[in-house]
Each structure stands twice: as structure tokens, then as C-alpha cells.
Amino acid sequence: MHTKVNAQRARIAALIINALLVVGVSSFISFWKLGDFSITFFDEGQELQPVQEVHHGGSFLVPTLKGKPYFKKPPLR
């Protein structure tokens, strides 16, 4: 009886350890050097400026670029 309970506890402990290991490794890979990259394309600043203006108190419905409405969609890369 006790050996079955101990075996089940060992299995559960192994599953928890494996899950924590997977979460830890995937988090490390996902967030390592996250903020180290800068703007790389020549027009990327123009694509990011409307996002910054919305973030700093602009309208969420009408994006702006230097205070003027900006409806150009960024290209898919």
C-alpha cells in the first residue's frame, strides 16, 4: 500500500519538476536579450511613431503621426 502511494507521489513530483523546468527554460529563451535590439529598418521609426503617440495619450481610434491622422498600415514582413 505504501509503495503505491510513494510511487504515485514520486511520479507527481517528477511531473511538477519537469513542468517547472520547461517553463523556466522557455521563459529564459523568450525573454533573454529582449530589449537589446534597436530599430533596424529605415522606415521602422515612422511605423513606431503612431504607436508612441497613442501610448502617450492619443486617440485609440484614430492613430496620428505628428498630430495628423495616419491610416497607413505597416507592411507585413
Secondary structure per residue as TSV (DSSP state, phi and psi in degrees):
chain	resnum	aa	ss	phi	psi
A	1	M	-	360.0	-48.5
A	2	H	H	-68.8	-30.9
A	3	T	H	-69.0	-35.0
A	4	K	H	-67.0	-41.3
A	5	V	H	-65.8	-43.4
A	6	N	H	-65.0	-38.7
A	7	A	H	-66.2	-39.9
A	8	Q	H	-66.5	-41.4
A	9	R	H	-63.7	-39.4
A	10	A	H	-64.9	-39.8
A	11	R	H	-64.5	-43.3
A	12	I	H	-64.6	-42.7
A	13	A	H	-62.4	-40.3
A	14	A	H	-65.1	-40.2
A	15	L	H	-63.7	-42.4
A	16	I	H	-64.6	-43.8
A	17	I	H	-63.1	-43.0
A	18	N	H	-64.5	-41.0
A	19	A	H	-63.8	-43.6
A	20	L	H	-64.4	-36.9
A	21	L	H	-65.2	-44.0
A	22	V	H	-64.0	-44.2
A	23	V	H	-63.8	-42.5
A	24	G	H	-64.4	-46.4
A	25	V	H	-66.7	-43.3
A	26	S	H	-67.3	-35.4
A	27	S	H	-65.4	-42.4
A	28	F	H	-61.8	-45.4
A	29	I	H	-65.7	-38.4
A	30	S	H	-71.2	-38.4
A	31	F	H	-102.8	-3.3
A	32	W	T	-69.4	125.9
A	33	K	T	57.9	37.1
A	34	L	T	-65.4	-40.2
A	35	G	T	-97.6	11.0
A	36	D	-	-81.9	-15.6
A	37	F	-	-87.6	141.4
A	38	S	-	-107.4	-175.5
A	39	I	-	-67.7	127.6
A	40	T	-	-109.9	-29.5
A	41	F	S	-96.4	152.6
A	42	F	T	-64.6	-29.1
A	43	D	T	-106.1	10.2
A	44	E	H	-67.6	-31.2
A	45	G	H	-63.5	-38.6
A	46	Q	H	-68.2	-31.1
A	47	E	H	-76.9	-27.2
A	48	L	H	-87.2	-24.3
A	49	Q	H	-60.3	-44.4
A	50	P	H	-60.5	-34.0
A	51	V	H	-65.6	-41.9
A	52	Q	H	-65.7	-38.3
A	53	E	H	-66.7	-37.5
A	54	V	H	-66.1	-41.3
A	55	H	H	-64.5	-34.7
A	56	H	T	-92.1	27.8
A	57	G	T	106.8	14.7
A	58	G	-	-83.3	-173.8
A	59	S	-	-81.2	134.7
A	60	F	S	-78.8	-21.1
A	61	L	S	-88.1	-33.5
A	62	V	S	-122.4	101.5
A	63	P	-	-69.1	147.6
A	64	T	E	-124.6	154.3
A	65	L	E	-129.2	110.7
A	66	K	T	58.2	38.9
A	67	G	T	86.0	-6.6
A	68	K	E	-106.0	147.0
A	69	P	E	-57.3	138.1
A	70	Y	-	-135.1	109.0
A	71	F	-	-112.4	7.3
A	72	K	-	-71.1	129.2
A	73	K	-	-86.3	142.2
A	74	P	-	-70.6	148.1
A	75	P	-	-71.0	153.8
A	76	L	-	-80.7	134.3
A	77	R	-	-120.3	360.0
